[in-house]
Amino acid sequence: MMTKFFTLLIAGFFCFIANARAQTATPATQPYGKVDKSDLEMTSCDFEKDANAEVLFAAGSVYFDQEYNIAFEHHVRIKVFNDNGKDKANIKLRYRAGNRLEYISGIQAETINLNNGSVVITKVDKKQILSQRINKLYSEFVFSFPDVKPGSIIEYKYVLTAASIVDFPDWYFQTDIPTRYSEIKTDIPSILYYKNLIMVNQPYVKNTADIKAIANVPSLRNEPHMSSRKDNTERILFELTSVNTTSFHQNFSDTWQKVGTEVLNDEDFGGQLKRKVAGEDDIINKAKSLPTTDQKIAFVFNEVKNTMKWDEEDDAYTNDGTTEAWNKKVGNSTEINLILNHLLQKAGVNSIPMLVSTRVNGKINPAYPNGYQFNKAIAYVPVDSASYYLLDASDKYNIYNEIPEDMLNGFGFYIDKANEKYELLFIQKTAPVREVTLITAEIKPDGKMTGTADISSLSYNRIETARQYKTDGEEKFIKSLTNGDNNLKISALKMTNMEVDTLPLMQHIDFNFDLTGSDENYIYFKPNLFSSAFDNDFLSEHRFTDIDFGYMSADAVNGVYKIPVGYKADALPKSVSMAMSDNSILFKRMVAEQDGSIFVRYSLSFKKSLFFKENYEEFHSFFKKMNEMMNEQIVLKKA
């Protein structure tokens, strides 16, 4: 018996050793073209089963040549699990080609399939690797992998060379699909000193001075009201701080003052500030004739907005220049807004150019002075210490007296050459954005409701409603008002103040509503019509990113529902009030019956716009309870 026990113990031990060796036999990275058959046979990601594709490994290696150019070797291998993952076979490699700041060489790419047990490699034809110029600064290589199907492995590698020691490449461990292994190696000369700006939550599987690696990195999925993907991706950024030799020292830690000076000295920014545009005298003279600064700003802003067409490019610098952009009536966002800034200044308005980063581009790190963090210039008009205009004429739906929404909760960098002030300004909207809905309806004995709704939208609600109406058209817009409820029919819609920026946008709606579930004795209905502002976007039990609404808000829906003759209220939801523990969100529901009508009021107010993921449990619970309250029924009983 004892002999049998030791035999089993030894067998188990060697089985454990064999399994351990099997697990370590597959390297984290592999040479280009060498693929394990087990990866070709794999049908799903081990740690994210519903993934459409998986990065098997992403390997980066950064080193310097003899002339201190930075060389970045990048090797990526991806497994495609299903047809939805085939979009990963379309590759774009962007680089800064202007002034040959960067160039890409040595591109290799191939598709690897397993056909009847045999490994088949199909290389990407070099003639199919296309070079495209995006603008004066950026170009990209574009290619697609051939013969990609579920089960395929695709891989590519290239070398990006940068001419400046300042332009050390950043490394992102995380993407929109899971990553089995991600590694960055650096070989930095001892005379160069870089500071790491690290956002990594997972433990490293390798962590030395020269190698950082993470395994089993989950995909970064889009979540409701998250900030940019860049803000939330696990990453390491590199900033050159100094060069030190035995006989030489230079500090490269930029200041915002230095960044401002460099931007002003750049021909594609500072060189454009005073460039004239054709026909400007007529605009300037008209603006000067207006009695108030507010009217001058509104006039010039609308002239530029209505004259220029945005080319869909956000860039911190001009491409063709302001004069040429004005002549073509087409330009990138910075060209349009530097024209705006120039005309405002000529009209006597204290307008100052400001660099900003849009929401999709990511938040500015104030401790990292660098012009490359920004992706747009706008016009900044300070009024006093507490108020200002921020003007972006590249978006046709922006209005002059409202901060563009995609810049909120981030920093702008204003460049005031006249006063030699180059400073950051935190951009926020301090007043809540309001929307009020008034519903007047009559309930019929046959279980139908007819009525009207008047919706008054201000600020960003006004802008978004106008954008949706003009972009989608009236038919599609009317359909959106029903919020997916097929029992709600809109018979008429009238929009008022669509073109008057200073007034709320008004919607007057005539509607009919079938109260399904009603019978000859009872009528049931939920008084939550036209209440999309109260929708619960936070259904997931878990949250991986912070919640950024952009601005505070205050929404209210007030309804008066006339009870049909011969009926009375049998069950009414209770009046309730609910708040977050820090009172940052407040929900109220008030319900009352009087003189043959039922009065219902819902209100939801936010006292702040940013919520941390660490507090999501309470946040999730709050919205779940609010959603339940919004869906409680009123019951009418036949007398």
MIDREN-958900 format. One record per residue (C-alpha): residue number from 1; residue in three letters; x, y, z. Coordinates in pm, whole numbers, plus 50000, padded with zeros to 5 digits. Each point is the difference from the previous one (the first is absolute). Layout:
N
NUM; ALA; X; Y; Z
...
END
This chain:
639
1; MET; 50000; 50000; 50000
2; MET; 50281; 50241; 50091
3; THR; 50182; 49910; 49675
4; LYS; 49689; 50080; 49801
5; PHE; 49970; 50335; 50181
6; PHE; 50358; 50101; 49914
7; THR; 49951; 49886; 49641
8; LEU; 49696; 50228; 49967
9; LEU; 50183; 50285; 50175
10; ILE; 50301; 49977; 49765
11; ALA; 49774; 49971; 49695
12; GLY; 49809; 50308; 50115
13; PHE; 50324; 50189; 50059
14; PHE; 50130; 49931; 49648
15; CYS; 49660; 50085; 49856
16; PHE; 50023; 50336; 50180
17; ILE; 50351; 50058; 49859
18; ALA; 49881; 49910; 49650
19; ASN; 49708; 50243; 50026
20; ALA; 50224; 50275; 50134
21; ARG; 50240; 49948; 49710
22; ALA; 49711; 50001; 49755
23; GLN; 49878; 50327; 50142
24; THR; 50341; 50164; 49980
25; ALA; 50088; 49848; 49662
26; THR; 49795; 50258; 49811
27; PRO; 50202; 50322; 50010
28; ALA; 49835; 50332; 50071
29; THR; 50131; 50128; 49669
30; GLN; 50126; 49809; 49699
31; PRO; 50212; 50079; 49696
32; TYR; 49813; 50129; 49698
33; GLY; 49846; 49710; 49806
34; LYS; 50041; 49739; 50275
35; VAL; 49656; 49898; 50128
36; ASP; 49889; 49727; 50235
37; LYS; 49738; 49764; 49863
38; SER; 49809; 50031; 50327
39; ASP; 49943; 50372; 49927
40; LEU; 49865; 49915; 49656
41; GLU; 49763; 49745; 50156
42; MET; 49884; 50235; 50275
43; THR; 49632; 50099; 49967
44; SER; 49955; 50259; 50276
45; CYS; 50188; 50223; 50241
46; ASP; 50070; 49823; 50330
47; PHE; 49919; 50301; 50216
48; GLU; 49736; 50180; 49787
49; LYS; 49784; 49737; 49838
50; ASP; 49781; 50232; 49794
51; ALA; 50290; 50179; 49829
52; ASN; 49990; 50017; 49620
53; ALA; 50379; 50008; 49979
54; GLU; 50302; 50001; 50231
55; VAL; 50344; 50153; 49990
56; LEU; 50223; 49697; 50057
57; PHE; 50289; 50232; 50062
58; ALA; 50109; 50355; 49937
59; ALA; 50372; 50061; 50030
60; GLY; 50175; 50334; 49987
61; SER; 50372; 50066; 50008
62; VAL; 50146; 50350; 50014
63; TYR; 50367; 50077; 49948
64; PHE; 50223; 50275; 49862
65; ASP; 50231; 49997; 49700
66; GLN; 50343; 50166; 49989
67; GLU; 49846; 50334; 49906
68; TYR; 49754; 49976; 50290
69; ASN; 49700; 49946; 49777
70; ILE; 49733; 49798; 50182
71; ALA; 49915; 49664; 49844
72; PHE; 49677; 49831; 50105
73; GLU; 49954; 49640; 49888
74; HIS; 49639; 49889; 50029
75; HIS; 49878; 49642; 49956
76; VAL; 49632; 49908; 50040
77; ARG; 49827; 49662; 49967
78; ILE; 49619; 49969; 50008
79; LYS; 49769; 49699; 50009
80; VAL; 49662; 50034; 49821
81; PHE; 49722; 49795; 50159
82; ASN; 49697; 50088; 49787
83; ASP; 49875; 50218; 49716
84; ASN; 49957; 50298; 50235
85; GLY; 50373; 49988; 50072
86; LYS; 50101; 50025; 49635
87; ASP; 50008; 50381; 50017
88; LYS; 50332; 49966; 50185
89; ALA; 50148; 49906; 49661
90; ASN; 49982; 50365; 49886
91; ILE; 50310; 50184; 50119
92; LYS; 50091; 50371; 50004
93; LEU; 50345; 50111; 50117
94; ARG; 50004; 50375; 50053
95; TYR; 50321; 50197; 50037
96; ARG; 50123; 50361; 49987
97; ALA; 50147; 50023; 49653
98; GLY; 50018; 50380; 49990
99; ASN; 50361; 50123; 49997
100; ARG; 50088; 49630; 50017
101; LEU; 49950; 50002; 50375
102; GLU; 49916; 49631; 49978
103; TYR; 50004; 49727; 49739
104; ILE; 49894; 49635; 49989
105; SER; 50202; 49724; 49839
106; GLY; 50021; 49622; 49984
107; ILE; 49626; 49927; 49994
108; GLN; 49926; 49627; 49990
109; ALA; 49656; 49844; 50031
110; GLU; 49852; 49655; 49953
111; THR; 49691; 49788; 50060
112; ILE; 50047; 49654; 50152
113; ASN; 49732; 49731; 49965
114; LEU; 49971; 49633; 50088
115; ASN; 49864; 49809; 49700
116; ASN; 49946; 49626; 50045
117; GLY; 50268; 49990; 50267
118; SER; 50256; 50192; 49792
119; VAL; 50120; 50353; 50079
120; VAL; 49942; 50232; 49704
121; ILE; 50162; 50346; 49995
122; THR; 49873; 50273; 49765
123; LYS; 50219; 50309; 49994
124; VAL; 49865; 50350; 49942
125; ASP; 50121; 50117; 49659
126; LYS; 50222; 50305; 50048
127; LYS; 49820; 50162; 49707
128; GLN; 49683; 49990; 50213
129; ILE; 50165; 50201; 50279
130; LEU; 49891; 50350; 49909
131; SER; 50144; 50330; 50121
132; GLN; 49748; 50278; 50053
133; ARG; 50056; 50366; 50087
134; ILE; 49751; 50117; 50262
135; ASN; 50115; 50360; 50026
136; LYS; 50317; 50204; 50012
137; LEU; 50117; 49830; 50319
138; TYR; 49858; 49647; 49993
139; SER; 50011; 49710; 49757
140; GLU; 49906; 49634; 50041
141; PHE; 50059; 49656; 49854
142; VAL; 49682; 49805; 49932
143; PHE; 49962; 49630; 49922
144; SER; 49764; 49705; 50045
145; PHE; 50081; 49636; 50061
146; PRO; 49892; 49743; 49739
147; ASP; 49813; 49673; 50061
148; VAL; 49882; 50094; 50349
149; LYS; 49730; 49778; 50151
150; PRO; 49900; 49872; 50343
151; GLY; 50304; 49819; 50139
152; SER; 50257; 50209; 49813
153; ILE; 50305; 50153; 50163
154; ILE; 50124; 50330; 49858
155; GLU; 50327; 50162; 50088
156; TYR; 50199; 50301; 49892
157; LYS; 50313; 50185; 50098
158; TYR; 50174; 50322; 49904
159; VAL; 50256; 50252; 50122
160; LEU; 49908; 50361; 50075
161; THR; 50298; 50239; 50013
162; ALA; 49974; 50340; 50168
163; ALA; 50256; 50272; 49938
164; SER; 49976; 50155; 50347
165; ILE; 50090; 49857; 50338
166; VAL; 49693; 50181; 50135
167; ASP; 49761; 49783; 49796
168; PHE; 50024; 49681; 50202
169; PRO; 49706; 49775; 49905
170; ASP; 49727; 49934; 50256
171; TRP; 49894; 49643; 50071
172; TYR; 49640; 49885; 50041
173; PHE; 49955; 49658; 50162
174; GLN; 49625; 49999; 49940
175; THR; 49778; 50014; 49690
176; ASP; 49636; 49942; 49911
177; ILE; 50064; 49623; 49993
178; PRO; 50165; 49787; 50272
179; THR; 50378; 49967; 50000
180; ARG; 50171; 49681; 50112
181; TYR; 50341; 50164; 50035
182; SER; 50132; 50352; 49953
183; GLU; 50365; 50097; 50044
184; ILE; 50209; 50312; 49954
185; LYS; 50380; 49987; 50005
186; THR; 50217; 50309; 50014
187; ASP; 50371; 50044; 49948
188; ILE; 50072; 50359; 50098
189; PRO; 50351; 50150; 49997
190; SER; 50122; 50093; 50346
191; ILE; 50024; 50369; 49909
192; LEU; 49624; 50024; 49936
193; TYR; 49750; 50021; 50284
194; TYR; 49628; 49936; 49942
195; LYS; 49714; 50029; 50248
196; ASN; 49731; 49732; 49982
197; LEU; 49637; 50101; 50026
198; ILE; 49835; 49670; 50089
199; MET; 49637; 49894; 50010
200; VAL; 50011; 49627; 50070
201; ASN; 49756; 49823; 50232
202; GLN; 50091; 49638; 49928
203; PRO; 50310; 49833; 50145
204; TYR; 50304; 49979; 49776
205; VAL; 50118; 49655; 49898
206; LYS; 50335; 50162; 49918
207; ASN; 50114; 50313; 50173
208; THR; 50362; 50107; 49959
209; ALA; 50162; 50328; 49912
210; ASP; 49996; 49902; 49631
211; ILE; 49696; 49773; 49964
212; LYS; 49637; 50047; 50103
213; ALA; 49748; 49730; 49912
214; ILE; 49639; 49914; 50089
215; ALA; 49807; 49682; 49925
216; ASN; 49629; 49933; 49955
217; VAL; 49898; 50361; 49953
218; PRO; 49621; 50029; 49957
219; SER; 49858; 50204; 49716
220; LEU; 49907; 50360; 50070
221; ARG; 49634; 50015; 49911
222; ASN; 49799; 50313; 49943
223; GLU; 49787; 50088; 50301
224; PRO; 49724; 50261; 50025
225; HIS; 50133; 50347; 50077
226; MET; 50367; 49900; 50012
227; SER; 50267; 50250; 49900
228; SER; 50237; 49918; 49715
229; ARG; 50139; 49652; 49950
230; LYS; 50346; 50150; 50024
231; ASP; 49927; 50125; 50353
232; ASN; 49901; 49653; 50115
233; THR; 50250; 49774; 49822
234; GLU; 50279; 49831; 50196
235; ARG; 50317; 50164; 49873
236; ILE; 50347; 50142; 50057
237; LEU; 50095; 50343; 49866
238; PHE; 50358; 50126; 49979
239; GLU; 50117; 50359; 50047
240; LEU; 50360; 50108; 49944
241; THR; 50119; 50193; 50304
242; SER; 50371; 50055; 49941
243; VAL; 50321; 49918; 49813
244; ASN; 50305; 49955; 50222
245; THR; 50360; 49936; 49901
246; THR; 50322; 50065; 50189
247; SER; 50031; 50340; 49830
248; PHE; 49645; 50089; 49902
249; HIS; 49656; 50029; 50161
250; GLN; 49673; 50106; 49842
251; ASN; 49660; 49999; 50168
252; PHE; 49716; 49896; 49769
253; SER; 49717; 50028; 50250
254; ASP; 49778; 50247; 49820
255; THR; 49800; 50270; 50170
256; TRP; 49668; 50127; 49870
257; GLN; 50171; 50334; 49939
258; LYS; 50247; 49824; 49770
259; VAL; 49723; 49809; 49823
260; GLY; 49813; 50326; 49937
261; THR; 50309; 50162; 49854
262; GLU; 50065; 49705; 49770
263; VAL; 49640; 50000; 49876
264; LEU; 50016; 50371; 49924
265; ASN; 50327; 49953; 49810
266; ASP; 49849; 49725; 49785
267; GLU; 49904; 50124; 49653
268; ASP; 49693; 49774; 50002
269; PHE; 49862; 50165; 50312
270; GLY; 50159; 50325; 50114
271; GLY; 50082; 50087; 49639
272; GLN; 49629; 49992; 49915
273; LEU; 49862; 50226; 50273
274; LYS; 50012; 50326; 49807
275; ARG; 49948; 49869; 49649
276; LYS; 49731; 50195; 49815
277; VAL; 49713; 49828; 49823
278; ALA; 49820; 50119; 49690
279; GLY; 49708; 50234; 50067
280; GLU; 50076; 50033; 50369
281; ASP; 49947; 50377; 50009
282; ASP; 49625; 49965; 49941
283; ILE; 49968; 49753; 50288
284; ILE; 50218; 50208; 50232
285; ASN; 49819; 50326; 49925
286; LYS; 49660; 49840; 50053
287; ALA; 50113; 49852; 50331
288; LYS; 50143; 50332; 50118
289; SER; 49666; 50169; 49931
290; LEU; 49818; 49775; 50247
291; PRO; 49944; 50158; 50345
292; THR; 50104; 49717; 50236
293; THR; 50289; 49757; 50024
294; ASP; 49752; 49712; 50018
295; GLN; 49845; 50103; 49668
296; LYS; 50343; 50037; 49840
297; ILE; 50099; 49650; 50113
298; ALA; 49672; 49846; 49883
299; PHE; 50022; 50168; 49658
300; VAL; 50361; 49906; 49924
301; PHE; 49954; 49648; 50135
302; ASN; 49699; 49934; 49779
303; GLU; 50168; 50155; 49695
304; VAL; 50296; 49764; 50031
305; LYS; 49787; 49698; 50093
306; ASN; 49765; 50049; 49705
307; THR; 50278; 50080; 49752
308; MET; 50245; 49721; 50079
309; LYS; 49958; 49625; 49962
310; TRP; 50190; 49776; 50239
311; ASP; 50205; 49730; 49823
312; GLU; 49943; 49761; 50295
313; GLU; 50364; 50036; 50112
314; ASP; 50087; 50109; 50354
315; ASP; 50361; 50113; 50024
316; ALA; 50182; 50243; 50226
317; TYR; 50167; 50160; 49696
318; THR; 49888; 50128; 49662
319; ASN; 50041; 49795; 49685
320; ASP; 49954; 50233; 49699
321; GLY; 50008; 50316; 50211
322; THR; 49718; 50238; 50086
323; THR; 50012; 50207; 49681
324; GLU; 49977; 49699; 49770
325; ALA; 49737; 49832; 50219
326; TRP; 49782; 50314; 49983
327; ASN; 50038; 50017; 49624
328; LYS; 49892; 49635; 49965
329; LYS; 49733; 50041; 50271
330; VAL; 50128; 49670; 50145
331; GLY; 50246; 49944; 50284
332; ASN; 50093; 49800; 50306
333; SER; 49871; 50110; 50339
334; THR; 50307; 50209; 50083
335; GLU; 49996; 50183; 49666
336; ILE; 49634; 50091; 50050
337; ASN; 50047; 50117; 50357
338; LEU; 50319; 50198; 49938
339; ILE; 49805; 50186; 49729
340; LEU; 49729; 50061; 50262
341; ASN; 50259; 50119; 50252
342; HIS; 50156; 50239; 49745
343; LEU; 49666; 50157; 49899
344; LEU; 49892; 50042; 50363
345; GLN; 50324; 50176; 50087
346; LYS; 49962; 50232; 49700
347; ALA; 49643; 50076; 50113
348; GLY; 50132; 50117; 50338
349; VAL; 49922; 49685; 50200
350; ASN; 50265; 49869; 50240
351; SER; 50027; 49657; 49840
352; ILE; 50291; 49770; 50086
353; PRO; 50088; 49672; 49826
354; MET; 49964; 49695; 50222
355; LEU; 50111; 49640; 49946
356; VAL; 49761; 49732; 50124
357; SER; 49964; 49624; 49999
358; THR; 49659; 49865; 49904
359; ARG; 49832; 49726; 50200
360; VAL; 50090; 49730; 49747
361; ASN; 50365; 50113; 49997
362; GLY; 50034; 49967; 50378
363; LYS; 50071; 50217; 50300
364; ILE; 50304; 50224; 50034
365; ASN; 50256; 49910; 50265
366; PRO; 50096; 50336; 50157
367; ALA; 50322; 49849; 50135
368; TYR; 50111; 49908; 49649
369; PRO; 50055; 50328; 49807
370; ASN; 49982; 49898; 49636
371; GLY; 49822; 50146; 49699
372; TYR; 49931; 49655; 49854
373; GLN; 49732; 49937; 50263
374; PHE; 49764; 50240; 49820
375; ASN; 49803; 49942; 49682
376; LYS; 49817; 50326; 49934
377; ALA; 50025; 50376; 50032
378; ILE; 49702; 50219; 50089
379; ALA; 49938; 50366; 50085
380; TYR; 50000; 50097; 50368
381; VAL; 49836; 50330; 50103
382; PRO; 50036; 50077; 50372
383; VAL; 49722; 50218; 50143
384; ASP; 50103; 50019; 50365
385; SER; 50168; 49777; 50257
386; ALA; 49706; 49761; 50006
387; SER; 49855; 49998; 49648
388; TYR; 50119; 49961; 49644
389; TYR; 49901; 49894; 49649
390; LEU; 50155; 49694; 49837
391; LEU; 49926; 50004; 49628
392; ASP; 50027; 49713; 49753
393; ALA; 49856; 50091; 49660
394; SER; 50093; 49668; 49838
395; ASP; 49679; 49831; 50124
396; LYS; 49686; 50132; 49832
397; TYR; 49792; 49927; 50310
398; ASN; 50219; 50185; 50250
399; ILE; 49867; 50330; 50131
400; TYR; 50211; 50296; 50100
401; ASN; 49877; 50028; 50359
402; GLU; 50051; 49635; 50100
403; ILE; 50328; 49821; 50071
404; PRO; 50037; 49714; 49749
405; GLU; 49897; 49683; 50181
406; ASP; 50293; 49788; 49878
407; MET; 50246; 50222; 50190
408; LEU; 49839; 49988; 50345
409; ASN; 50186; 49867; 50305
410; GLY; 50336; 50045; 49831
411; PHE; 50270; 50266; 49973
412; GLY; 50037; 50267; 49737
413; PHE; 50335; 50169; 49942
414; TYR; 49965; 50367; 49908
415; ILE; 50282; 50178; 49822
416; ASP; 49984; 50372; 50076
417; LYS; 50293; 50146; 49809
418; ALA; 49916; 50363; 50079
419; ASN; 50027; 49941; 50376
420; GLU; 50250; 49711; 49976
421; LYS; 49763; 49772; 50190
422; TYR; 49998; 49632; 49909
423; GLU; 49781; 49820; 50250
424; LEU; 49762; 49710; 50048
425; LEU; 49631; 50057; 50069
426; PHE; 49771; 49727; 50132
427; ILE; 49691; 49998; 49781
428; GLN; 49670; 49933; 50171
429; LYS; 49639; 50104; 49996
430; THR; 49901; 50114; 50346
431; ALA; 49622; 50027; 49948
432; PRO; 49783; 49690; 49952
433; VAL; 49852; 49933; 49657
434; ARG; 49621; 49997; 50018
435; GLU; 49718; 49837; 49809
436; VAL; 49633; 50019; 50098
437; THR; 49713; 49796; 49856
438; LEU; 49631; 50089; 50057
439; ILE; 49741; 49734; 49912
440; THR; 49626; 50060; 49991
441; ALA; 49794; 49692; 49917
442; GLU; 49653; 49858; 50017
443; ILE; 49931; 49631; 50063
444; LYS; 49700; 49849; 49821
445; PRO; 49782; 49717; 50137
446; ASP; 50110; 49779; 49710
447; GLY; 50358; 49994; 50128
448; LYS; 50144; 50264; 49773
449; MET; 50179; 50325; 50084
450; THR; 50022; 50318; 49794
451; GLY; 50202; 50302; 50090
452; THR; 50277; 50249; 49939
453; ALA; 50357; 50030; 50123
454; ASP; 50210; 50315; 50005
455; ILE; 50374; 49951; 50038
456; SER; 50225; 50296; 50077
457; SER; 50370; 49927; 49935
458; LEU; 50290; 50221; 50102
459; SER; 50376; 49993; 49952
460; TYR; 50137; 49662; 49887
461; ASN; 49652; 49848; 49992
462; ARG; 49906; 50272; 49755
463; ILE; 50310; 49943; 49786
464; GLU; 49960; 49622; 49993
465; THR; 49628; 50016; 49919
466; ALA; 50064; 50240; 49710
467; ARG; 50286; 49781; 49875
468; GLN; 49789; 49685; 50014
469; TYR; 49702; 50163; 49829
470; LYS; 50203; 50147; 49715
471; THR; 50223; 49697; 49955
472; ASP; 49734; 49726; 50022
473; GLY; 49707; 50184; 49845
474; GLU; 49655; 50047; 50152
475; GLU; 49868; 49648; 49941
476; LYS; 50288; 49827; 50176
477; PHE; 50006; 50266; 50273
478; ILE; 49629; 49946; 50074
479; LYS; 50062; 49627; 50026
480; SER; 50272; 50064; 50260
481; LEU; 49751; 50192; 50216
482; THR; 49805; 49680; 50063
483; ASN; 50312; 49844; 50158
484; GLY; 49918; 49667; 49838
485; ASP; 49642; 49980; 50129
486; ASN; 49778; 49887; 49709
487; ASN; 49687; 50093; 50192
488; LEU; 50097; 50368; 49995
489; LYS; 49912; 50183; 49677
490; ILE; 50111; 50355; 49918
491; SER; 49737; 50173; 49786
492; ALA; 50164; 50345; 49978
493; LEU; 50327; 50174; 50087
494; LYS; 50079; 50370; 49996
495; MET; 50350; 50136; 50069
496; THR; 50048; 50361; 50115
497; ASN; 50317; 50211; 50041
498; MET; 50210; 49757; 49797
499; GLU; 50210; 50284; 49856
500; VAL; 50002; 50231; 50305
501; ASP; 50304; 49912; 50210
502; THR; 49899; 50208; 50300
503; LEU; 49659; 49835; 50058
504; PRO; 49909; 49649; 50110
505; LEU; 49908; 49756; 49724
506; MET; 49632; 49915; 50032
507; GLN; 49832; 49682; 49883
508; HIS; 49620; 49983; 49994
509; ILE; 49878; 49642; 49955
510; ASP; 49651; 49859; 49942
511; PHE; 49979; 49633; 50089
512; ASN; 49775; 49695; 50042
513; PHE; 50080; 49717; 50234
514; ASP; 49843; 49652; 50015
515; LEU; 49986; 49885; 50361
516; THR; 50052; 49629; 49947
517; GLY; 49893; 49761; 50274
518; SER; 49690; 50202; 50083
519; ASP; 49660; 49825; 50018
520; GLU; 49640; 50099; 50060
521; ASN; 50062; 50052; 50371
522; TYR; 50359; 50122; 50028
523; ILE; 50229; 50238; 49813
524; TYR; 50376; 49970; 50051
525; PHE; 50266; 50248; 49888
526; LYS; 50353; 50113; 50078
527; PRO; 50025; 50381; 50011
528; ASN; 50362; 49998; 49878
529; LEU; 49943; 50132; 49648
530; PHE; 50274; 50212; 49837
531; SER; 50238; 49928; 50287
532; SER; 50308; 49872; 49817
533; ALA; 50218; 50216; 50228
534; PHE; 49908; 49755; 50277
535; ASP; 50106; 49688; 49806
536; ASN; 50233; 49761; 50179
537; ASP; 50324; 49972; 49800
538; PHE; 50173; 49812; 50281
539; LEU; 49866; 49646; 49974
540; SER; 50335; 49825; 50042
541; GLU; 50085; 49872; 50348
542; HIS; 50363; 50106; 49959
543; ARG; 50178; 50312; 49882
544; PHE; 50358; 50031; 49877
545; THR; 50019; 50372; 49920
546; ASP; 49899; 50321; 50175
547; ILE; 49668; 50161; 49905
548; ASP; 50028; 50342; 49837
549; PHE; 49671; 50169; 49909
550; GLY; 50185; 50315; 49901
551; TYR; 49760; 50234; 50178
552; MET; 49746; 50017; 50282
553; SER; 49635; 49972; 49904
554; ALA; 49648; 50056; 50131
555; ASP; 49710; 49833; 49821
556; ALA; 49631; 50002; 50082
557; VAL; 49689; 49838; 49854
558; ASN; 49665; 50137; 50116
559; GLY; 49679; 49824; 49899
560; VAL; 49629; 50070; 50050
561; TYR; 49780; 49703; 49911
562; LYS; 49621; 50045; 49997
563; ILE; 49816; 49695; 50133
564; PRO; 49705; 49881; 49787
565; VAL; 49651; 50047; 50137
566; GLY; 49891; 49698; 50201
567; TYR; 50353; 49907; 50108
568; LYS; 50204; 50068; 50312
569; ALA; 50360; 49947; 50102
570; ASP; 50042; 49651; 50145
571; ALA; 50379; 49994; 50042
572; LEU; 50244; 50290; 49982
573; PRO; 50380; 49985; 50038
574; LYS; 50116; 50163; 50319
575; SER; 50177; 50334; 50002
576; VAL; 50365; 49926; 50070
577; SER; 50338; 50169; 50013
578; MET; 50333; 49819; 49958
579; ALA; 50356; 50131; 50013
580; MET; 50353; 49869; 49975
581; SER; 50186; 49986; 50331
582; ASP; 50192; 50318; 49912
583; ASN; 49686; 50170; 49858
584; SER; 50168; 50021; 49659
585; ILE; 49687; 49860; 49828
586; LEU; 49641; 50062; 50109
587; PHE; 49689; 49833; 49859
588; LYS; 49646; 50098; 50098
589; ARG; 49661; 49867; 49905
590; MET; 49683; 50180; 50108
591; VAL; 49655; 49856; 49926
592; ALA; 49665; 50148; 50103
593; GLU; 49632; 49984; 49903
594; GLN; 49779; 50307; 49995
595; ASP; 49678; 50108; 49828
596; GLY; 49984; 49700; 49769
597; SER; 50362; 50016; 49885
598; ILE; 50325; 49835; 50102
599; PHE; 50309; 50217; 50031
600; VAL; 50342; 49839; 49958
601; ARG; 50341; 50163; 50022
602; TYR; 50336; 49833; 49950
603; SER; 50322; 50192; 50058
604; LEU; 50364; 49895; 49976
605; SER; 50288; 50230; 50087
606; PHE; 50376; 49952; 49998
607; LYS; 50217; 50214; 50228
608; LYS; 50321; 49877; 49836
609; SER; 50095; 49849; 49665
610; LEU; 50288; 49764; 50085
611; PHE; 49959; 49671; 50188
612; PHE; 50278; 49754; 50079
613; LYS; 49971; 49633; 49910
614; GLU; 50083; 49909; 50359
615; ASN; 49655; 50136; 50100
616; TYR; 49814; 49819; 49722
617; GLU; 49821; 49755; 50230
618; GLU; 49794; 50276; 50160
619; PHE; 49963; 50179; 49665
620; HIS; 49870; 49683; 49833
621; SER; 49758; 49933; 50285
622; PHE; 49866; 50358; 49985
623; PHE; 49919; 49981; 49630
624; LYS; 49848; 49654; 50034
625; LYS; 49762; 50122; 50273
626; MET; 49918; 50315; 49803
627; ASN; 49917; 49791; 49693
628; GLU; 49765; 49785; 50208
629; MET; 49827; 50312; 50132
630; MET; 49968; 50147; 49652
631; ASN; 49819; 49685; 49886
632; GLU; 49744; 49975; 50279
633; GLN; 49645; 50007; 49867
634; ILE; 49695; 50208; 50079
635; VAL; 49683; 49791; 50024
636; LEU; 49656; 50145; 49932
637; LYS; 49690; 49805; 50101
638; LYS; 49654; 50029; 49860
639; ALA; 49771; 50133; 50271
END
